[in-house]
Amino acid sequence: MSEQPLFKVTIDNITIEVPAGTTILNAARKIGGEVAPPAMCYYSKLEGTGGKCRTCLVEVSKGSEKDPRPMPKLVASCRTTVMDGMEVKNITSEKVVDARNGVVEFLLINHPLDCPICDQAGECHLQDLSYNHGKEGTRYEFQRRTFKKHDLGPHIQLHMTRCILCYRCVYTADQLTNKREHGVLDRGDHSEIATHIEKSLDNDFIGNIIDVCPVGALTDKTFRFKNRVWFLKPMDAHRDCPTCSGKVTLWNRGEEVFRVTARKDQWGEVEEWICNTCRFEKKQSSDWVIEGPRLIDRHSVISQGHYAGSVGTHLPTDTFVAVHNGRKPKLMMDIHTVSEVNKPEITLSKLDRPAHSTDFKSNQD
């Protein structure tokens, strides 16, 4: 059997070789960092996902070596496969940046600004997306759509008002369970995730729809309003479970386990699916074998103040280049020169004492 050919693709001036059939998004993820486009609907472990949220749009400036013509429109990187010699622009394209701002504004049209009370706050992909690519305000002047809360069984609460219709939970239920009892009802701006005739979702693996949700639309009732994720310490743990792998992340404070989730990779995707018993019923530290602290991004709100350096982890080299994967600062400025508030012969940062009023220019100078 012949080996799969490798294609060279250049993304944001970085060239990489990937197997034929690889999507632009997955090729960019191999490079990592800001080169990888954001994705709100695509999920590598679920078949059929992608192409719905349009946050991963990129510009293909060169189609391939055989056909170097650029693609006329921006394309969804999660659905477009690479060609040999293809050149792609992500953050280096003004068209992409502008289109992504528009997509984020569209996603936030009906999304409520209830981050202070949402259980997803602190680990919400939509928060990260809006911070990095969103705009300061909205041009939408009409009333936002609202839905009543739905109980999807004894452990899952659905806040349809927060939903961005990424379809991840629908694919998860369809591919992990024997039968799917929920989906998208109605069309257009009336579309909503719901069950047929208010049925409960009852399956050993249905709790995984909470983990795949990129926003706070699906929440865990056993954790609801009990704590904030940045007050908790995520620990890797496992147990001998007859249903699933038993490998989870415990979110505890002291000896109390507030919630149990599946382990996720750097792209926020579940590494191994876990069962409802592990997720909802095993809430004691004695139920688990603790492996150690979960490695969390140093700049994540979850790790701030208490995590790195205090529970067995170590800080990386504290320089900008080391922390940002070799990238240089985007802007460097001598604020003392720009502000012109101090006397020219005095450099405030080099004083071996607190700055005094005599170090600054007076109104008469």
C-alpha positions, 0 to 999 in steps of 0.5 A: 500500500502506497504511503499518503503523499505530503503537501507543502502549505504556507500559512502566515509565511510559515511552511509545513508539510501535512498529509493529503486530505488535511484541512487548513485548520488542522494544518494551522494547528500543527503550527500552533499559536495565533496561526491557528484560526479559532473554531466554535463549531468544528470538533475533530472527534465528531464527524460532520462538524464544521462549516457553521460558525464561520469564525475560522475563515481564512484567505487563500492567496495561492491555490496550489503549484498547479493552479496558483490562482487565489480563491475569490472568497474567504473559505472556512478552514475547517472544511477546506483541504490543503493542496500542494503549494497552497498559501494561506493568510490568517492573521496577516490578512486584513480581509480575514480580521475584518470578516472575523470581527463581523462574525463575532458581532453576529454571534453576540447579537442575541447572546446575553451579557450574563458572564458574571453569573454564567458557570462557563465564565473563565473557560468560555471560548466565546469570551476568548473569541470576543476579546481577541476579535470582537468589537467594543459595541454592537449596532443591533438595536432590536430586542434579543431573542429569549427562551425559557430554561429547559431541563434535559434530564436530572443533571443537565440544564439548557439555556437556549438564550446563550446558544450559538447553534454550533450543533456540537451537542447534537452530533455528540448525542447522535454519535455517542448514544444509541438514539438521539432525542434532541436536535434543532427545531424550527428555522431561521431566527426561531431555531433552537436546541430542544427535545421532542415533547420535553423528553429527558436525555437519558444515556450513560454518556449524555453528560459529554454534551456539557463538555463540548458546548463552547458557551454556557448553554449546557450546564451541569446542575451538580455544579450550578452556581456553586463556585467559580472555576478560577477558585478551583484547582483542576487535578488529573485523576482516574478510577477503575470504571467499567463503563469508560476510561475513568480518566478525568479532571477533578475541580476541587477546593480543599478536599471538596470536589465541586465538579468532574469533567473530561480531560481537554487538550489545548484546543478545548476538545475532549481527550476521552469521553467519560460516563455519567457515573464518573461525571455526576456521582463520584464527588468525593476525593476518596473515589479517585486516585489523584495523579497530580495538577492539571497543566493549565495555560499560564495565562489562563484565568484558572491558573492565576494567583494560586496554581503555577508554582504552588502545586508541583508545576513550574513557571516557564522562562519569564520572558516575552519571547519564551512565553509567546513561542518565539514571537516578539512583542507587537509594540514596544514604547518608552512611555517616559519619552512619549509622555514627556512628563519627567525632566529629560535628564531623569529616567524614572525607571533607573531611580533607586528611590521613589519618584518625587515631584521635583523629578517631573516637569512643572507647568512653568517648564 
